[in-house]
Amino acid sequence: MKTAFVLGGTGFVGRHVSRRLAEGGWDVTVGSKGETATPREVADLSRVTIDRSVEGTLLRDLFEGIDVLVDVIPYEIVDAEQLVALKDVVGSVIAISTTSVYADDDGRTLDEATGEEDFPRLPVPILETQRRVVPSDDTYSTKKAAIEDILLGQDELTATVIRPCAIYGPGDSQCREWFFVKRALDGRPFILLADEGESIFHSTSVHNLAELVRVAAERPVTGAFNCGDPDPPDVRRIARSIAAAVDHEWEDVLLPRELSLDRKVRNPWSGFHPWLVAMDKARDELGYEPVATYEHAIVEDIEWIVGATAEEDWKEVLPKAADYFGEKFDYAFEDGFLERMRR
């Protein structure tokens, strides 16, 4: 039986990757800090307590003979260097990156975007050959680009880099979907949709991401691969799908661009230009096929969100969402905004 070690294997993405590999016949070991309760997805898998931030933790004998090492949490440049140091004891490495490494031809990047003028204008769809941010230790995306370069530049290590978009699914504490779920649960009669609800920022079901990891593990190859859902939804479709999942109806208020600039009316998918990736390379080189559509995957996600927050403070259940949303639930502002607009 082939062996896999998933670093960060109890987190949101890691638990689903670990489960998918196990269901695919892999002998999976899950590595994590052990700071939180073990999620049900990995309860029956081998687990190792490991903290990569402690020097010397990624011991060679721990990974000796592992067929694939999946790193879900490579955030720092030193993390890539740790993986390279294991090149002669593991069969291959798969590292999770991000599509925010892409920059447009004028050098505009997602990390630095503050509005319409400096938001990246990327091709539709984005190919893996698209220009990237300049690798450095400055931001989340520049660090990811540096990690990619280190891994993909190794002659003696087979390294696959996977670039997901806006990941969603059960267990996500950032939970962009809460923007609409909370409004629906609060019985809001209308929803303000910036840019007439037409914005598209490619969604990535955690199940599709886990499946791409599985096929990459089966066919080790050095290269970078996008990961996005088939037929990704625009914002209006996202809002309607989420409202339907909690049996709520509201009026879509489609705001033109000139009324969409206030940060309070924008949402987590409000890009000023489309952000869509091509999936041809993963299909052609790895044999990848998606296992979930947005409409299928979002129902499971919303069931988890509603259940997890039913009797708990949502800010405790979704701490990253609490930090992320800030002023996004100012209903008095929204009521006043709509009244002024209709006058």
Secondary structure as a PSIPRED ss2 file (coil, helix, strand):
# PSIPRED VFORMAT (PSIPRED V4.0)

   1 M C   1.000  0.000  0.000
   2 K C   1.000  0.000  0.000
   3 T E   0.000  0.000  1.000
   4 A E   0.000  0.000  1.000
   5 F E   0.000  0.000  1.000
   6 V E   0.000  0.000  1.000
   7 L E   0.000  0.000  1.000
   8 G C   1.000  0.000  0.000
   9 G C   1.000  0.000  0.000
  10 T C   1.000  0.000  0.000
  11 G C   1.000  0.000  0.000
  12 F H   0.000  1.000  0.000
  13 V H   0.000  1.000  0.000
  14 G H   0.000  1.000  0.000
  15 R H   0.000  1.000  0.000
  16 H H   0.000  1.000  0.000
  17 V H   0.000  1.000  0.000
  18 S H   0.000  1.000  0.000
  19 R H   0.000  1.000  0.000
  20 R H   0.000  1.000  0.000
  21 L H   0.000  1.000  0.000
  22 A H   0.000  1.000  0.000
  23 E H   0.000  1.000  0.000
  24 G C   1.000  0.000  0.000
  25 G C   1.000  0.000  0.000
  26 W C   1.000  0.000  0.000
  27 D E   0.000  0.000  1.000
  28 V E   0.000  0.000  1.000
  29 T E   0.000  0.000  1.000
  30 V E   0.000  0.000  1.000
  31 G E   0.000  0.000  1.000
  32 S E   0.000  0.000  1.000
  33 K C   1.000  0.000  0.000
  34 G C   1.000  0.000  0.000
  35 E C   1.000  0.000  0.000
  36 T C   1.000  0.000  0.000
  37 A C   1.000  0.000  0.000
  38 T C   1.000  0.000  0.000
  39 P C   1.000  0.000  0.000
  40 R H   0.000  1.000  0.000
  41 E H   0.000  1.000  0.000
  42 V H   0.000  1.000  0.000
  43 A C   1.000  0.000  0.000
  44 D C   1.000  0.000  0.000
  45 L C   1.000  0.000  0.000
  46 S E   0.000  0.000  1.000
  47 R E   0.000  0.000  1.000
  48 V E   0.000  0.000  1.000
  49 T E   0.000  0.000  1.000
  50 I C   1.000  0.000  0.000
  51 D C   1.000  0.000  0.000
  52 R C   1.000  0.000  0.000
  53 S C   1.000  0.000  0.000
  54 V C   1.000  0.000  0.000
  55 E C   1.000  0.000  0.000
  56 G C   1.000  0.000  0.000
  57 T C   1.000  0.000  0.000
  58 L C   1.000  0.000  0.000
  59 L C   1.000  0.000  0.000
  60 R H   0.000  1.000  0.000
  61 D H   0.000  1.000  0.000
  62 L H   0.000  1.000  0.000
  63 F H   0.000  1.000  0.000
  64 E C   1.000  0.000  0.000
  65 G C   1.000  0.000  0.000
  66 I E   0.000  0.000  1.000
  67 D E   0.000  0.000  1.000
  68 V E   0.000  0.000  1.000
  69 L E   0.000  0.000  1.000
  70 V E   0.000  0.000  1.000
  71 D E   0.000  0.000  1.000
  72 V C   1.000  0.000  0.000
  73 I C   1.000  0.000  0.000
  74 P C   1.000  0.000  0.000
  75 Y C   1.000  0.000  0.000
  76 E C   1.000  0.000  0.000
  77 I H   0.000  1.000  0.000
  78 V H   0.000  1.000  0.000
  79 D H   0.000  1.000  0.000
  80 A H   0.000  1.000  0.000
  81 E H   0.000  1.000  0.000
  82 Q H   0.000  1.000  0.000
  83 L H   0.000  1.000  0.000
  84 V H   0.000  1.000  0.000
  85 A C   1.000  0.000  0.000
  86 L C   1.000  0.000  0.000
  87 K C   1.000  0.000  0.000
  88 D C   1.000  0.000  0.000
  89 V C   1.000  0.000  0.000
  90 V E   0.000  0.000  1.000
  91 G E   0.000  0.000  1.000
  92 S E   0.000  0.000  1.000
  93 V E   0.000  0.000  1.000
  94 I E   0.000  0.000  1.000
  95 A E   0.000  0.000  1.000
  96 I E   0.000  0.000  1.000
  97 S C   1.000  0.000  0.000
  98 T C   1.000  0.000  0.000
  99 T H   0.000  1.000  0.000
 100 S H   0.000  1.000  0.000
 101 V H   0.000  1.000  0.000
 102 Y E   0.000  0.000  1.000
 103 A E   0.000  0.000  1.000
 104 D C   1.000  0.000  0.000
 105 D C   1.000  0.000  0.000
 106 D C   1.000  0.000  0.000
 107 G C   1.000  0.000  0.000
 108 R C   1.000  0.000  0.000
 109 T E   0.000  0.000  1.000
 110 L C   1.000  0.000  0.000
 111 D C   1.000  0.000  0.000
 112 E C   1.000  0.000  0.000
 113 A C   1.000  0.000  0.000
 114 T C   1.000  0.000  0.000
 115 G C   1.000  0.000  0.000
 116 E C   1.000  0.000  0.000
 117 E C   1.000  0.000  0.000
 118 D C   1.000  0.000  0.000
 119 F C   1.000  0.000  0.000
 120 P C   1.000  0.000  0.000
 121 R C   1.000  0.000  0.000
 122 L C   1.000  0.000  0.000
 123 P C   1.000  0.000  0.000
 124 V C   1.000  0.000  0.000
 125 P C   1.000  0.000  0.000
 126 I E   0.000  0.000  1.000
 127 L C   1.000  0.000  0.000
 128 E C   1.000  0.000  0.000
 129 T C   1.000  0.000  0.000
 130 Q C   1.000  0.000  0.000
 131 R C   1.000  0.000  0.000
 132 R E   0.000  0.000  1.000
 133 V C   1.000  0.000  0.000
 134 V C   1.000  0.000  0.000
 135 P C   1.000  0.000  0.000
 136 S C   1.000  0.000  0.000
 137 D C   1.000  0.000  0.000
 138 D C   1.000  0.000  0.000
 139 T C   1.000  0.000  0.000
 140 Y H   0.000  1.000  0.000
 141 S H   0.000  1.000  0.000
 142 T H   0.000  1.000  0.000
 143 K H   0.000  1.000  0.000
 144 K H   0.000  1.000  0.000
 145 A H   0.000  1.000  0.000
 146 A H   0.000  1.000  0.000
 147 I H   0.000  1.000  0.000
 148 E H   0.000  1.000  0.000
 149 D H   0.000  1.000  0.000
 150 I H   0.000  1.000  0.000
 151 L H   0.000  1.000  0.000
 152 L H   0.000  1.000  0.000
 153 G C   1.000  0.000  0.000
 154 Q C   1.000  0.000  0.000
 155 D C   1.000  0.000  0.000
 156 E C   1.000  0.000  0.000
 157 L C   1.000  0.000  0.000
 158 T C   1.000  0.000  0.000
 159 A E   0.000  0.000  1.000
 160 T E   0.000  0.000  1.000
 161 V E   0.000  0.000  1.000
 162 I E   0.000  0.000  1.000
 163 R E   0.000  0.000  1.000
 164 P E   0.000  0.000  1.000
 165 C C   1.000  0.000  0.000
 166 A E   0.000  0.000  1.000
 167 I E   0.000  0.000  1.000
 168 Y E   0.000  0.000  1.000
 169 G C   1.000  0.000  0.000
 170 P C   1.000  0.000  0.000
 171 G C   1.000  0.000  0.000
 172 D C   1.000  0.000  0.000
 173 S C   1.000  0.000  0.000
 174 Q C   1.000  0.000  0.000
 175 C C   1.000  0.000  0.000
 176 R C   1.000  0.000  0.000
 177 E C   1.000  0.000  0.000
 178 W H   0.000  1.000  0.000
 179 F H   0.000  1.000  0.000
 180 F H   0.000  1.000  0.000
 181 V H   0.000  1.000  0.000
 182 K H   0.000  1.000  0.000
 183 R H   0.000  1.000  0.000
 184 A H   0.000  1.000  0.000
 185 L H   0.000  1.000  0.000
 186 D C   1.000  0.000  0.000
 187 G C   1.000  0.000  0.000
 188 R C   1.000  0.000  0.000
 189 P C   1.000  0.000  0.000
 190 F E   0.000  0.000  1.000
 191 I E   0.000  0.000  1.000
 192 L E   0.000  0.000  1.000
 193 L E   0.000  0.000  1.000
 194 A H   0.000  1.000  0.000
 195 D H   0.000  1.000  0.000
 196 E H   0.000  1.000  0.000
 197 G H   0.000  1.000  0.000
 198 E C   1.000  0.000  0.000
 199 S C   1.000  0.000  0.000
 200 I C   1.000  0.000  0.000
 201 F E   0.000  0.000  1.000
 202 H C   1.000  0.000  0.000
 203 S E   0.000  0.000  1.000
 204 T E   0.000  0.000  1.000
 205 S E   0.000  0.000  1.000
 206 V H   0.000  1.000  0.000
 207 H H   0.000  1.000  0.000
 208 N H   0.000  1.000  0.000
 209 L H   0.000  1.000  0.000
 210 A H   0.000  1.000  0.000
 211 E H   0.000  1.000  0.000
 212 L H   0.000  1.000  0.000
 213 V H   0.000  1.000  0.000
 214 R H   0.000  1.000  0.000
 215 V H   0.000  1.000  0.000
 216 A H   0.000  1.000  0.000
 217 A H   0.000  1.000  0.000
 218 E H   0.000  1.000  0.000
 219 R C   1.000  0.000  0.000
 220 P C   1.000  0.000  0.000
 221 V C   1.000  0.000  0.000
 222 T C   1.000  0.000  0.000
 223 G E   0.000  0.000  1.000
 224 A E   0.000  0.000  1.000
 225 F E   0.000  0.000  1.000
 226 N E   0.000  0.000  1.000
 227 C E   0.000  0.000  1.000
 228 G C   1.000  0.000  0.000
 229 D C   1.000  0.000  0.000
 230 P C   1.000  0.000  0.000
 231 D C   1.000  0.000  0.000
 232 P C   1.000  0.000  0.000
 233 P C   1.000  0.000  0.000
 234 D C   1.000  0.000  0.000
 235 V H   0.000  1.000  0.000
 236 R H   0.000  1.000  0.000
 237 R H   0.000  1.000  0.000
 238 I H   0.000  1.000  0.000
 239 A H   0.000  1.000  0.000
 240 R H   0.000  1.000  0.000
 241 S H   0.000  1.000  0.000
 242 I H   0.000  1.000  0.000
 243 A H   0.000  1.000  0.000
 244 A H   0.000  1.000  0.000
 245 A H   0.000  1.000  0.000
 246 V C   1.000  0.000  0.000
 247 D C   1.000  0.000  0.000
 248 H C   1.000  0.000  0.000
 249 E C   1.000  0.000  0.000
 250 W C   1.000  0.000  0.000
 251 E E   0.000  0.000  1.000
 252 D E   0.000  0.000  1.000
 253 V E   0.000  0.000  1.000
 254 L E   0.000  0.000  1.000
 255 L C   1.000  0.000  0.000
 256 P C   1.000  0.000  0.000
 257 R H   0.000  1.000  0.000
 258 E H   0.000  1.000  0.000
 259 L H   0.000  1.000  0.000
 260 S C   1.000  0.000  0.000
 261 L C   1.000  0.000  0.000
 262 D C   1.000  0.000  0.000
 263 R H   0.000  1.000  0.000
 264 K H   0.000  1.000  0.000
 265 V H   0.000  1.000  0.000
 266 R C   1.000  0.000  0.000
 267 N C   1.000  0.000  0.000
 268 P C   1.000  0.000  0.000
 269 W C   1.000  0.000  0.000
 270 S C   1.000  0.000  0.000
 271 G C   1.000  0.000  0.000
 272 F C   1.000  0.000  0.000
 273 H C   1.000  0.000  0.000
 274 P C   1.000  0.000  0.000
 275 W E   0.000  0.000  1.000
 276 L C   1.000  0.000  0.000
 277 V E   0.000  0.000  1.000
 278 A C   1.000  0.000  0.000
 279 M C   1.000  0.000  0.000
 280 D H   0.000  1.000  0.000
 281 K H   0.000  1.000  0.000
 282 A H   0.000  1.000  0.000
 283 R H   0.000  1.000  0.000
 284 D H   0.000  1.000  0.000
 285 E H   0.000  1.000  0.000
 286 L H   0.000  1.000  0.000
 287 G C   1.000  0.000  0.000
 288 Y C   1.000  0.000  0.000
 289 E C   1.000  0.000  0.000
 290 P C   1.000  0.000  0.000
 291 V C   1.000  0.000  0.000
 292 A C   1.000  0.000  0.000
 293 T C   1.000  0.000  0.000
 294 Y H   0.000  1.000  0.000
 295 E H   0.000  1.000  0.000
 296 H H   0.000  1.000  0.000
 297 A H   0.000  1.000  0.000
 298 I H   0.000  1.000  0.000
 299 V H   0.000  1.000  0.000
 300 E H   0.000  1.000  0.000
 301 D H   0.000  1.000  0.000
 302 I H   0.000  1.000  0.000
 303 E H   0.000  1.000  0.000
 304 W H   0.000  1.000  0.000
 305 I H   0.000  1.000  0.000
 306 V H   0.000  1.000  0.000
 307 G H   0.000  1.000  0.000
 308 A H   0.000  1.000  0.000
 309 T H   0.000  1.000  0.000
 310 A C   1.000  0.000  0.000
 311 E C   1.000  0.000  0.000
 312 E C   1.000  0.000  0.000
 313 D C   1.000  0.000  0.000
 314 W H   0.000  1.000  0.000
 315 K H   0.000  1.000  0.000
 316 E H   0.000  1.000  0.000
 317 V H   0.000  1.000  0.000
 318 L C   1.000  0.000  0.000
 319 P H   0.000  1.000  0.000
 320 K H   0.000  1.000  0.000
 321 A H   0.000  1.000  0.000
 322 A H   0.000  1.000  0.000
 323 D H   0.000  1.000  0.000
 324 Y H   0.000  1.000  0.000
 325 F H   0.000  1.000  0.000
 326 G C   1.000  0.000  0.000
 327 E C   1.000  0.000  0.000
 328 K C   1.000  0.000  0.000
 329 F C   1.000  0.000  0.000
 330 D C   1.000  0.000  0.000
 331 Y H   0.000  1.000  0.000
 332 A H   0.000  1.000  0.000
 333 F H   0.000  1.000  0.000
 334 E H   0.000  1.000  0.000
 335 D H   0.000  1.000  0.000
 336 G H   0.000  1.000  0.000
 337 F H   0.000  1.000  0.000
 338 L H   0.000  1.000  0.000
 339 E H   0.000  1.000  0.000
 340 R H   0.000  1.000  0.000
 341 M H   0.000  1.000  0.000
 342 R H   0.000  1.000  0.000
 343 R C   1.000  0.000  0.000
